[in-house]
Amino acid sequence: MQEEQAIREEICEIGRRMYGRRMVAANDGNISVRLSDGTIVCTPTGVSKGFMKPEQLCKTDISGNVLEAAAGFGPSSEVKMHLRVYQKRPDIFAVVHAHPIFATSFAVMGRALEIPIMPEVIVNFGKVPLAAYGTPSTAEIPDAVEPFLKDYQAILLEHHGALTWAGDLLSAYMKMESVEFYAELLYRTTQLGGPRELTREQLERLYQVIGM
C-alpha cells in the first residue's frame, strides 16, 4: 500500500508539472503507472491534470477492468493505448500522454520529428515517429501505436498529441519534455531559415561513441 500511495502522489505531482508547462489544457492528457503486482493506476477522466488528488486516481487490471475508482472518477477511454504499451512491453512501468504545443503542432501537420539536429536527440530518441490517426475511444489508436513500441520510446499521435513510455514515471515524463524541446527547436530553426542537420560523418562518429 505504501508503494501505491507514493505512486499516486507522484502521478499528481507530474500532472501539476504537465499543466504548469502547458503540455495539457483543461482536462487533457493521461498518466499511468504499472504497480509491482501488475495492476495499473491511472488518471481519471474529466479532471484537470493540474488539480488531481491521489484518491481520485483509478486502478485497473492490464485488460482494462476497473478494480478501484472513486464515485464519479472512472478511467479515461484513452487508457486503452496505455494498456497496449504494458501488454506489449513488460519492461515498461509508466506511460504519459499529453498535448504539448509544439509537438502537437507537428502531429497535426502529419510530420514526424526525424531531422538529426542535436546529439542529445539522437541519443535519447533517434527520431520520434508519427502514428497514424485513430478515432478517440476506439482500438484504432492502440493499434496505430503498437508497431512503434518495440523500437521507440516516444511517438507523435496524428491530430492528437504525443505518447512516451519508460521504466518509471519520472523518466516517462522527462521524455515528454525532451520531445517538446525537440519539436520547438525544429519549429524555431525553421523560422530562421531551416535547421542544419548533422552530417553523415558526424552521425557515424556519434553512433560509434554511443554504441548504436
Biotite code that builds the C-alpha atoms (Angstrom):
import biotite.structure as struc

atoms = struc.array([
    struc.Atom([0.000, 0.000, 0.000], chain_id="A", res_id=1, res_name="MET", atom_name="CA", element="C"),
    struc.Atom([2.902, 2.332, 0.747], chain_id="A", res_id=2, res_name="GLN", atom_name="CA", element="C"),
    struc.Atom([4.229, 1.879, -2.797], chain_id="A", res_id=3, res_name="GLU", atom_name="CA", element="C"),
    struc.Atom([0.812, 2.608, -4.270], chain_id="A", res_id=4, res_name="GLU", atom_name="CA", element="C"),
    struc.Atom([0.260, 5.751, -2.199], chain_id="A", res_id=5, res_name="GLN", atom_name="CA", element="C"),
    struc.Atom([3.670, 7.086, -3.203], chain_id="A", res_id=6, res_name="ALA", atom_name="CA", element="C"),
    struc.Atom([2.881, 6.370, -6.864], chain_id="A", res_id=7, res_name="ILE", atom_name="CA", element="C"),
    struc.Atom([-0.471, 8.133, -6.604], chain_id="A", res_id=8, res_name="ARG", atom_name="CA", element="C"),
    struc.Atom([1.208, 11.206, -5.140], chain_id="A", res_id=9, res_name="GLU", atom_name="CA", element="C"),
    struc.Atom([3.886, 11.148, -7.838], chain_id="A", res_id=10, res_name="GLU", atom_name="CA", element="C"),
    struc.Atom([1.242, 10.940, -10.577], chain_id="A", res_id=11, res_name="ILE", atom_name="CA", element="C"),
    struc.Atom([-0.443, 14.032, -9.151], chain_id="A", res_id=12, res_name="CYS", atom_name="CA", element="C"),
    struc.Atom([2.871, 15.875, -8.985], chain_id="A", res_id=13, res_name="GLU", atom_name="CA", element="C"),
    struc.Atom([3.704, 15.003, -12.594], chain_id="A", res_id=14, res_name="ILE", atom_name="CA", element="C"),
    struc.Atom([0.210, 16.132, -13.576], chain_id="A", res_id=15, res_name="GLY", atom_name="CA", element="C"),
    struc.Atom([0.871, 19.514, -11.982], chain_id="A", res_id=16, res_name="ARG", atom_name="CA", element="C"),
    struc.Atom([4.158, 19.811, -13.883], chain_id="A", res_id=17, res_name="ARG", atom_name="CA", element="C"),
    struc.Atom([2.456, 18.977, -17.184], chain_id="A", res_id=18, res_name="MET", atom_name="CA", element="C"),
    struc.Atom([-0.279, 21.522, -16.534], chain_id="A", res_id=19, res_name="TYR", atom_name="CA", element="C"),
    struc.Atom([2.228, 24.168, -15.448], chain_id="A", res_id=20, res_name="GLY", atom_name="CA", element="C"),
    struc.Atom([4.289, 23.685, -18.610], chain_id="A", res_id=21, res_name="ARG", atom_name="CA", element="C"),
    struc.Atom([1.179, 23.924, -20.837], chain_id="A", res_id=22, res_name="ARG", atom_name="CA", element="C"),
    struc.Atom([1.560, 20.348, -22.010], chain_id="A", res_id=23, res_name="MET", atom_name="CA", element="C"),
    struc.Atom([-2.146, 19.873, -21.317], chain_id="A", res_id=24, res_name="VAL", atom_name="CA", element="C"),
    struc.Atom([-5.161, 22.181, -21.265], chain_id="A", res_id=25, res_name="ALA", atom_name="CA", element="C"),
    struc.Atom([-8.286, 21.778, -19.156], chain_id="A", res_id=26, res_name="ALA", atom_name="CA", element="C"),
    struc.Atom([-8.783, 18.009, -18.638], chain_id="A", res_id=27, res_name="ASN", atom_name="CA", element="C"),
    struc.Atom([-6.466, 16.830, -21.431], chain_id="A", res_id=28, res_name="ASP", atom_name="CA", element="C"),
    struc.Atom([-3.823, 14.123, -21.133], chain_id="A", res_id=29, res_name="GLY", atom_name="CA", element="C"),
    struc.Atom([-3.354, 10.894, -19.217], chain_id="A", res_id=30, res_name="ASN", atom_name="CA", element="C"),
    struc.Atom([-0.783, 9.369, -16.881], chain_id="A", res_id=31, res_name="ILE", atom_name="CA", element="C"),
    struc.Atom([-0.495, 5.754, -15.774], chain_id="A", res_id=32, res_name="SER", atom_name="CA", element="C"),
    struc.Atom([1.873, 3.585, -13.757], chain_id="A", res_id=33, res_name="VAL", atom_name="CA", element="C"),
    struc.Atom([2.077, -0.198, -13.508], chain_id="A", res_id=34, res_name="ARG", atom_name="CA", element="C"),
    struc.Atom([2.466, -1.344, -9.901], chain_id="A", res_id=35, res_name="LEU", atom_name="CA", element="C"),
    struc.Atom([4.619, -4.261, -8.812], chain_id="A", res_id=36, res_name="SER", atom_name="CA", element="C"),
    struc.Atom([1.549, -6.532, -8.627], chain_id="A", res_id=37, res_name="ASP", atom_name="CA", element="C"),
    struc.Atom([0.725, -5.833, -12.273], chain_id="A", res_id=38, res_name="GLY", atom_name="CA", element="C"),
    struc.Atom([-2.248, -3.547, -11.680], chain_id="A", res_id=39, res_name="THR", atom_name="CA", element="C"),
    struc.Atom([-2.410, -0.102, -13.290], chain_id="A", res_id=40, res_name="ILE", atom_name="CA", element="C"),
    struc.Atom([-3.004, 3.212, -11.512], chain_id="A", res_id=41, res_name="VAL", atom_name="CA", element="C"),
    struc.Atom([-4.230, 5.843, -13.972], chain_id="A", res_id=42, res_name="CYS", atom_name="CA", element="C"),
    struc.Atom([-5.643, 9.339, -14.093], chain_id="A", res_id=43, res_name="THR", atom_name="CA", element="C"),
    struc.Atom([-9.441, 9.730, -14.163], chain_id="A", res_id=44, res_name="PRO", atom_name="CA", element="C"),
    struc.Atom([-11.490, 11.246, -16.950], chain_id="A", res_id=45, res_name="THR", atom_name="CA", element="C"),
    struc.Atom([-12.847, 14.774, -16.600], chain_id="A", res_id=46, res_name="GLY", atom_name="CA", element="C"),
    struc.Atom([-10.231, 16.037, -14.129], chain_id="A", res_id=47, res_name="VAL", atom_name="CA", element="C"),
    struc.Atom([-7.515, 18.589, -14.870], chain_id="A", res_id=48, res_name="SER", atom_name="CA", element="C"),
    struc.Atom([-4.045, 17.135, -14.504], chain_id="A", res_id=49, res_name="LYS", atom_name="CA", element="C"),
    struc.Atom([-3.094, 20.264, -12.598], chain_id="A", res_id=50, res_name="GLY", atom_name="CA", element="C"),
    struc.Atom([-5.604, 19.695, -9.807], chain_id="A", res_id=51, res_name="PHE", atom_name="CA", element="C"),
    struc.Atom([-5.792, 15.950, -9.220], chain_id="A", res_id=52, res_name="MET", atom_name="CA", element="C"),
    struc.Atom([-5.844, 14.329, -5.808], chain_id="A", res_id=53, res_name="LYS", atom_name="CA", element="C"),
    struc.Atom([-4.421, 10.865, -5.079], chain_id="A", res_id=54, res_name="PRO", atom_name="CA", element="C"),
    struc.Atom([-7.797, 9.470, -4.059], chain_id="A", res_id=55, res_name="GLU", atom_name="CA", element="C"),
    struc.Atom([-9.292, 10.451, -7.435], chain_id="A", res_id=56, res_name="GLN", atom_name="CA", element="C"),
    struc.Atom([-6.998, 8.109, -9.370], chain_id="A", res_id=57, res_name="LEU", atom_name="CA", element="C"),
    struc.Atom([-8.325, 4.827, -10.723], chain_id="A", res_id=58, res_name="CYS", atom_name="CA", element="C"),
    struc.Atom([-6.960, 1.304, -10.715], chain_id="A", res_id=59, res_name="LYS", atom_name="CA", element="C"),
    struc.Atom([-7.451, -1.283, -13.450], chain_id="A", res_id=60, res_name="THR", atom_name="CA", element="C"),
    struc.Atom([-6.030, -4.631, -14.420], chain_id="A", res_id=61, res_name="ASP", atom_name="CA", element="C"),
    struc.Atom([-3.940, -4.949, -17.575], chain_id="A", res_id=62, res_name="ILE", atom_name="CA", element="C"),
    struc.Atom([-7.077, -5.752, -19.583], chain_id="A", res_id=63, res_name="SER", atom_name="CA", element="C"),
    struc.Atom([-8.763, -2.525, -18.516], chain_id="A", res_id=64, res_name="GLY", atom_name="CA", element="C"),
    struc.Atom([-11.206, -3.955, -15.997], chain_id="A", res_id=65, res_name="ASN", atom_name="CA", element="C"),
    struc.Atom([-11.804, -1.344, -13.304], chain_id="A", res_id=66, res_name="VAL", atom_name="CA", element="C"),
    struc.Atom([-10.649, -2.544, -9.888], chain_id="A", res_id=67, res_name="LEU", atom_name="CA", element="C"),
    struc.Atom([-10.973, 0.708, -7.956], chain_id="A", res_id=68, res_name="GLU", atom_name="CA", element="C"),
    struc.Atom([-12.481, 4.104, -8.755], chain_id="A", res_id=69, res_name="ALA", atom_name="CA", element="C"),
    struc.Atom([-13.898, 6.857, -6.599], chain_id="A", res_id=70, res_name="ALA", atom_name="CA", element="C"),
    struc.Atom([-17.509, 7.790, -7.281], chain_id="A", res_id=71, res_name="ALA", atom_name="CA", element="C"),
    struc.Atom([-17.653, 9.874, -10.447], chain_id="A", res_id=72, res_name="GLY", atom_name="CA", element="C"),
    struc.Atom([-13.994, 9.295, -11.339], chain_id="A", res_id=73, res_name="PHE", atom_name="CA", element="C"),
    struc.Atom([-13.747, 6.459, -13.867], chain_id="A", res_id=74, res_name="GLY", atom_name="CA", element="C"),
    struc.Atom([-10.673, 5.924, -16.067], chain_id="A", res_id=75, res_name="PRO", atom_name="CA", element="C"),
    struc.Atom([-10.420, 7.723, -19.382], chain_id="A", res_id=76, res_name="SER", atom_name="CA", element="C"),
    struc.Atom([-11.207, 5.771, -22.527], chain_id="A", res_id=77, res_name="SER", atom_name="CA", element="C"),
    struc.Atom([-7.695, 6.706, -23.660], chain_id="A", res_id=78, res_name="GLU", atom_name="CA", element="C"),
    struc.Atom([-6.247, 4.308, -21.099], chain_id="A", res_id=79, res_name="VAL", atom_name="CA", element="C"),
    struc.Atom([-6.535, 1.739, -23.909], chain_id="A", res_id=80, res_name="LYS", atom_name="CA", element="C"),
    struc.Atom([-3.313, 2.949, -25.500], chain_id="A", res_id=81, res_name="MET", atom_name="CA", element="C"),
    struc.Atom([-1.529, 2.852, -22.139], chain_id="A", res_id=82, res_name="HIS", atom_name="CA", element="C"),
    struc.Atom([-2.658, -0.734, -21.634], chain_id="A", res_id=83, res_name="LEU", atom_name="CA", element="C"),
    struc.Atom([-1.402, -1.721, -25.083], chain_id="A", res_id=84, res_name="ARG", atom_name="CA", element="C"),
    struc.Atom([2.052, -0.434, -24.124], chain_id="A", res_id=85, res_name="VAL", atom_name="CA", element="C"),
    struc.Atom([2.043, -2.521, -20.939], chain_id="A", res_id=86, res_name="TYR", atom_name="CA", element="C"),
    struc.Atom([0.747, -5.595, -22.745], chain_id="A", res_id=87, res_name="GLN", atom_name="CA", element="C"),
    struc.Atom([3.487, -5.463, -25.362], chain_id="A", res_id=88, res_name="LYS", atom_name="CA", element="C"),
    struc.Atom([6.339, -4.164, -23.197], chain_id="A", res_id=89, res_name="ARG", atom_name="CA", element="C"),
    struc.Atom([6.670, -5.978, -19.848], chain_id="A", res_id=90, res_name="PRO", atom_name="CA", element="C"),
    struc.Atom([9.708, -3.812, -19.064], chain_id="A", res_id=91, res_name="ASP", atom_name="CA", element="C"),
    struc.Atom([7.646, -0.597, -19.133], chain_id="A", res_id=92, res_name="ILE", atom_name="CA", element="C"),
    struc.Atom([6.084, 0.717, -15.921], chain_id="A", res_id=93, res_name="PHE", atom_name="CA", element="C"),
    struc.Atom([4.900, 4.223, -16.827], chain_id="A", res_id=94, res_name="ALA", atom_name="CA", element="C"),
    struc.Atom([3.145, 5.916, -19.754], chain_id="A", res_id=95, res_name="VAL", atom_name="CA", element="C"),
    struc.Atom([2.465, 9.624, -20.308], chain_id="A", res_id=96, res_name="VAL", atom_name="CA", element="C"),
    struc.Atom([0.126, 11.140, -22.896], chain_id="A", res_id=97, res_name="HIS", atom_name="CA", element="C"),
    struc.Atom([-0.007, 14.909, -23.391], chain_id="A", res_id=98, res_name="ALA", atom_name="CA", element="C"),
    struc.Atom([-0.711, 17.649, -25.921], chain_id="A", res_id=99, res_name="HIS", atom_name="CA", element="C"),
    struc.Atom([2.433, 19.827, -25.761], chain_id="A", res_id=100, res_name="PRO", atom_name="CA", element="C"),
    struc.Atom([2.027, 22.751, -28.129], chain_id="A", res_id=101, res_name="ILE", atom_name="CA", element="C"),
    struc.Atom([4.998, 22.340, -30.461], chain_id="A", res_id=102, res_name="PHE", atom_name="CA", element="C"),
    struc.Atom([4.979, 18.537, -30.621], chain_id="A", res_id=103, res_name="ALA", atom_name="CA", element="C"),
    struc.Atom([1.223, 18.518, -31.173], chain_id="A", res_id=104, res_name="THR", atom_name="CA", element="C"),
    struc.Atom([1.615, 21.103, -33.932], chain_id="A", res_id=105, res_name="SER", atom_name="CA", element="C"),
    struc.Atom([3.853, 18.656, -35.790], chain_id="A", res_id=106, res_name="PHE", atom_name="CA", element="C"),
    struc.Atom([1.340, 15.873, -35.111], chain_id="A", res_id=107, res_name="ALA", atom_name="CA", element="C"),
    struc.Atom([-1.475, 17.964, -36.549], chain_id="A", res_id=108, res_name="VAL", atom_name="CA", element="C"),
    struc.Atom([0.669, 18.700, -39.599], chain_id="A", res_id=109, res_name="MET", atom_name="CA", element="C"),
    struc.Atom([1.280, 14.958, -40.008], chain_id="A", res_id=110, res_name="GLY", atom_name="CA", element="C"),
    struc.Atom([5.047, 15.323, -39.593], chain_id="A", res_id=111, res_name="ARG", atom_name="CA", element="C"),
    struc.Atom([7.330, 13.085, -37.568], chain_id="A", res_id=112, res_name="ALA", atom_name="CA", element="C"),
    struc.Atom([10.299, 14.509, -35.647], chain_id="A", res_id=113, res_name="LEU", atom_name="CA", element="C"),
    struc.Atom([13.148, 12.911, -37.542], chain_id="A", res_id=114, res_name="GLU", atom_name="CA", element="C"),
    struc.Atom([15.673, 15.579, -38.523], chain_id="A", res_id=115, res_name="ILE", atom_name="CA", element="C"),
    struc.Atom([19.062, 14.933, -36.820], chain_id="A", res_id=116, res_name="PRO", atom_name="CA", element="C"),
    struc.Atom([19.956, 18.301, -35.328], chain_id="A", res_id=117, res_name="ILE", atom_name="CA", element="C"),
    struc.Atom([21.433, 17.549, -31.887], chain_id="A", res_id=118, res_name="MET", atom_name="CA", element="C"),
    struc.Atom([23.442, 14.671, -30.407], chain_id="A", res_id=119, res_name="PRO", atom_name="CA", element="C"),
    struc.Atom([21.105, 14.618, -27.384], chain_id="A", res_id=120, res_name="GLU", atom_name="CA", element="C"),
    struc.Atom([18.140, 13.958, -29.654], chain_id="A", res_id=121, res_name="VAL", atom_name="CA", element="C"),
    struc.Atom([19.931, 11.072, -31.352], chain_id="A", res_id=122, res_name="ILE", atom_name="CA", element="C"),
    struc.Atom([20.946, 9.558, -28.019], chain_id="A", res_id=123, res_name="VAL", atom_name="CA", element="C"),
    struc.Atom([17.501, 9.961, -26.442], chain_id="A", res_id=124, res_name="ASN", atom_name="CA", element="C"),
    struc.Atom([15.245, 9.031, -29.348], chain_id="A", res_id=125, res_name="PHE", atom_name="CA", element="C"),
    struc.Atom([16.933, 8.556, -32.680], chain_id="A", res_id=126, res_name="GLY", atom_name="CA", element="C"),
    struc.Atom([13.694, 10.018, -34.016], chain_id="A", res_id=127, res_name="LYS", atom_name="CA", element="C"),
    struc.Atom([10.098, 10.436, -32.908], chain_id="A", res_id=128, res_name="VAL", atom_name="CA", element="C"),
    struc.Atom([7.838, 8.729, -35.479], chain_id="A", res_id=129, res_name="PRO", atom_name="CA", element="C"),
    struc.Atom([4.233, 9.562, -36.292], chain_id="A", res_id=130, res_name="LEU", atom_name="CA", element="C"),
    struc.Atom([1.449, 7.064, -35.573], chain_id="A", res_id=131, res_name="ALA", atom_name="CA", element="C"),
    struc.Atom([-1.492, 7.248, -37.974], chain_id="A", res_id=132, res_name="ALA", atom_name="CA", element="C"),
    struc.Atom([-4.699, 8.914, -36.856], chain_id="A", res_id=133, res_name="TYR", atom_name="CA", element="C"),
    struc.Atom([-7.159, 6.829, -34.882], chain_id="A", res_id=134, res_name="GLY", atom_name="CA", element="C"),
    struc.Atom([-10.670, 7.619, -33.707], chain_id="A", res_id=135, res_name="THR", atom_name="CA", element="C"),
    struc.Atom([-10.637, 8.559, -29.999], chain_id="A", res_id=136, res_name="PRO", atom_name="CA", element="C"),
    struc.Atom([-12.010, 5.974, -27.546], chain_id="A", res_id=137, res_name="SER", atom_name="CA", element="C"),
    struc.Atom([-11.578, 3.125, -30.059], chain_id="A", res_id=138, res_name="THR", atom_name="CA", element="C"),
    struc.Atom([-8.955, 0.420, -30.560], chain_id="A", res_id=139, res_name="ALA", atom_name="CA", element="C"),
    struc.Atom([-7.702, 2.339, -33.603], chain_id="A", res_id=140, res_name="GLU", atom_name="CA", element="C"),
    struc.Atom([-5.288, 4.386, -31.514], chain_id="A", res_id=141, res_name="ILE", atom_name="CA", element="C"),
    struc.Atom([-3.700, 1.435, -29.658], chain_id="A", res_id=142, res_name="PRO", atom_name="CA", element="C"),
    struc.Atom([-3.476, -0.406, -32.984], chain_id="A", res_id=143, res_name="ASP", atom_name="CA", element="C"),
    struc.Atom([-1.693, 2.574, -34.552], chain_id="A", res_id=144, res_name="ALA", atom_name="CA", element="C"),
    struc.Atom([0.699, 2.830, -31.611], chain_id="A", res_id=145, res_name="VAL", atom_name="CA", element="C"),
    struc.Atom([1.643, -0.843, -31.372], chain_id="A", res_id=146, res_name="GLU", atom_name="CA", element="C"),
    struc.Atom([4.071, -1.065, -34.349], chain_id="A", res_id=147, res_name="PRO", atom_name="CA", element="C"),
    struc.Atom([6.332, 1.536, -32.726], chain_id="A", res_id=148, res_name="PHE", atom_name="CA", element="C"),
    struc.Atom([6.511, 0.104, -29.213], chain_id="A", res_id=149, res_name="LEU", atom_name="CA", element="C"),
    struc.Atom([9.480, -2.207, -29.702], chain_id="A", res_id=150, res_name="LYS", atom_name="CA", element="C"),
    struc.Atom([11.954, 0.221, -31.232], chain_id="A", res_id=151, res_name="ASP", atom_name="CA", element="C"),
    struc.Atom([10.987, 3.657, -29.899], chain_id="A", res_id=152, res_name="TYR", atom_name="CA", element="C"),
    struc.Atom([10.457, 5.472, -26.611], chain_id="A", res_id=153, res_name="GLN", atom_name="CA", element="C"),
    struc.Atom([8.154, 8.228, -27.847], chain_id="A", res_id=154, res_name="ALA", atom_name="CA", element="C"),
    struc.Atom([5.746, 8.854, -30.695], chain_id="A", res_id=155, res_name="ILE", atom_name="CA", element="C"),
    struc.Atom([3.521, 11.568, -32.076], chain_id="A", res_id=156, res_name="LEU", atom_name="CA", element="C"),
    struc.Atom([-0.162, 10.728, -32.485], chain_id="A", res_id=157, res_name="LEU", atom_name="CA", element="C"),
    struc.Atom([-1.522, 12.227, -35.696], chain_id="A", res_id=158, res_name="GLU", atom_name="CA", element="C"),
    struc.Atom([-4.030, 15.017, -34.944], chain_id="A", res_id=159, res_name="HIS", atom_name="CA", element="C"),
    struc.Atom([-3.791, 14.158, -31.261], chain_id="A", res_id=160, res_name="HIS", atom_name="CA", element="C"),
    struc.Atom([-0.593, 14.724, -29.278], chain_id="A", res_id=161, res_name="GLY", atom_name="CA", element="C"),
    struc.Atom([2.361, 12.711, -28.009], chain_id="A", res_id=162, res_name="ALA", atom_name="CA", element="C"),
    struc.Atom([2.948, 9.493, -26.068], chain_id="A", res_id=163, res_name="LEU", atom_name="CA", element="C"),
    struc.Atom([6.036, 8.473, -24.090], chain_id="A", res_id=164, res_name="THR", atom_name="CA", element="C"),
    struc.Atom([6.885, 5.411, -22.007], chain_id="A", res_id=165, res_name="TRP", atom_name="CA", element="C"),
    struc.Atom([9.678, 4.298, -19.687], chain_id="A", res_id=166, res_name="ALA", atom_name="CA", element="C"),
    struc.Atom([10.608, 2.105, -16.762], chain_id="A", res_id=167, res_name="GLY", atom_name="CA", element="C"),
    struc.Atom([9.467, 4.720, -14.251], chain_id="A", res_id=168, res_name="ASP", atom_name="CA", element="C"),
    struc.Atom([7.165, 7.722, -14.231], chain_id="A", res_id=169, res_name="LEU", atom_name="CA", element="C"),
    struc.Atom([9.751, 10.485, -13.930], chain_id="A", res_id=170, res_name="LEU", atom_name="CA", element="C"),
    struc.Atom([11.656, 9.100, -16.917], chain_id="A", res_id=171, res_name="SER", atom_name="CA", element="C"),
    struc.Atom([8.474, 8.855, -18.993], chain_id="A", res_id=172, res_name="ALA", atom_name="CA", element="C"),
    struc.Atom([7.638, 12.465, -18.148], chain_id="A", res_id=173, res_name="TYR", atom_name="CA", element="C"),
    struc.Atom([11.176, 13.669, -18.923], chain_id="A", res_id=174, res_name="MET", atom_name="CA", element="C"),
    struc.Atom([10.899, 12.034, -22.329], chain_id="A", res_id=175, res_name="LYS", atom_name="CA", element="C"),
    struc.Atom([7.790, 14.128, -22.936], chain_id="A", res_id=176, res_name="MET", atom_name="CA", element="C"),
    struc.Atom([9.748, 17.263, -22.026], chain_id="A", res_id=177, res_name="GLU", atom_name="CA", element="C"),
    struc.Atom([12.505, 16.210, -24.433], chain_id="A", res_id=178, res_name="SER", atom_name="CA", element="C"),
    struc.Atom([10.026, 15.574, -27.253], chain_id="A", res_id=179, res_name="VAL", atom_name="CA", element="C"),
    struc.Atom([8.560, 19.046, -26.797], chain_id="A", res_id=180, res_name="GLU", atom_name="CA", element="C"),
    struc.Atom([12.019, 20.648, -26.671], chain_id="A", res_id=181, res_name="PHE", atom_name="CA", element="C"),
    struc.Atom([12.992, 18.851, -29.885], chain_id="A", res_id=182, res_name="TYR", atom_name="CA", element="C"),
    struc.Atom([9.786, 19.979, -31.597], chain_id="A", res_id=183, res_name="ALA", atom_name="CA", element="C"),
    struc.Atom([10.266, 23.585, -30.522], chain_id="A", res_id=184, res_name="GLU", atom_name="CA", element="C"),
    struc.Atom([13.854, 23.588, -31.796], chain_id="A", res_id=185, res_name="LEU", atom_name="CA", element="C"),
    struc.Atom([12.709, 22.298, -35.177], chain_id="A", res_id=186, res_name="LEU", atom_name="CA", element="C"),
    struc.Atom([9.971, 24.916, -35.327], chain_id="A", res_id=187, res_name="TYR", atom_name="CA", element="C"),
    struc.Atom([12.210, 27.831, -34.368], chain_id="A", res_id=188, res_name="ARG", atom_name="CA", element="C"),
    struc.Atom([15.119, 26.837, -36.609], chain_id="A", res_id=189, res_name="THR", atom_name="CA", element="C"),
    struc.Atom([12.653, 26.546, -39.479], chain_id="A", res_id=190, res_name="THR", atom_name="CA", element="C"),
    struc.Atom([11.656, 30.173, -38.841], chain_id="A", res_id=191, res_name="GLN", atom_name="CA", element="C"),
    struc.Atom([15.348, 31.094, -39.059], chain_id="A", res_id=192, res_name="LEU", atom_name="CA", element="C"),
    struc.Atom([15.730, 29.528, -42.480], chain_id="A", res_id=193, res_name="GLY", atom_name="CA", element="C"),
    struc.Atom([15.799, 25.808, -41.745], chain_id="A", res_id=194, res_name="GLY", atom_name="CA", element="C"),
    struc.Atom([17.797, 23.581, -39.381], chain_id="A", res_id=195, res_name="PRO", atom_name="CA", element="C"),
    struc.Atom([21.320, 22.463, -40.253], chain_id="A", res_id=196, res_name="ARG", atom_name="CA", element="C"),
    struc.Atom([21.395, 18.688, -39.972], chain_id="A", res_id=197, res_name="GLU", atom_name="CA", element="C"),
    struc.Atom([24.308, 16.725, -38.580], chain_id="A", res_id=198, res_name="LEU", atom_name="CA", element="C"),
    struc.Atom([26.401, 15.361, -41.453], chain_id="A", res_id=199, res_name="THR", atom_name="CA", element="C"),
    struc.Atom([26.691, 11.668, -42.235], chain_id="A", res_id=200, res_name="ARG", atom_name="CA", element="C"),
    struc.Atom([30.229, 11.671, -40.866], chain_id="A", res_id=201, res_name="GLU", atom_name="CA", element="C"),
    struc.Atom([29.114, 13.359, -37.638], chain_id="A", res_id=202, res_name="GLN", atom_name="CA", element="C"),
    struc.Atom([26.298, 10.838, -37.220], chain_id="A", res_id=203, res_name="LEU", atom_name="CA", element="C"),
    struc.Atom([28.566, 7.858, -37.865], chain_id="A", res_id=204, res_name="GLU", atom_name="CA", element="C"),
    struc.Atom([31.054, 9.154, -35.306], chain_id="A", res_id=205, res_name="ARG", atom_name="CA", element="C"),
    struc.Atom([28.254, 9.664, -32.777], chain_id="A", res_id=206, res_name="LEU", atom_name="CA", element="C"),
    struc.Atom([26.920, 6.153, -33.374], chain_id="A", res_id=207, res_name="TYR", atom_name="CA", element="C"),
    struc.Atom([30.401, 4.759, -32.741], chain_id="A", res_id=208, res_name="GLN", atom_name="CA", element="C"),
    struc.Atom([30.750, 6.642, -29.477], chain_id="A", res_id=209, res_name="VAL", atom_name="CA", element="C"),
    struc.Atom([27.320, 5.652, -28.088], chain_id="A", res_id=210, res_name="ILE", atom_name="CA", element="C"),
    struc.Atom([27.395, 2.112, -29.465], chain_id="A", res_id=211, res_name="GLY", atom_name="CA", element="C"),
    struc.Atom([24.427, 2.353, -31.807], chain_id="A", res_id=212, res_name="MET", atom_name="CA", element="C"),
])
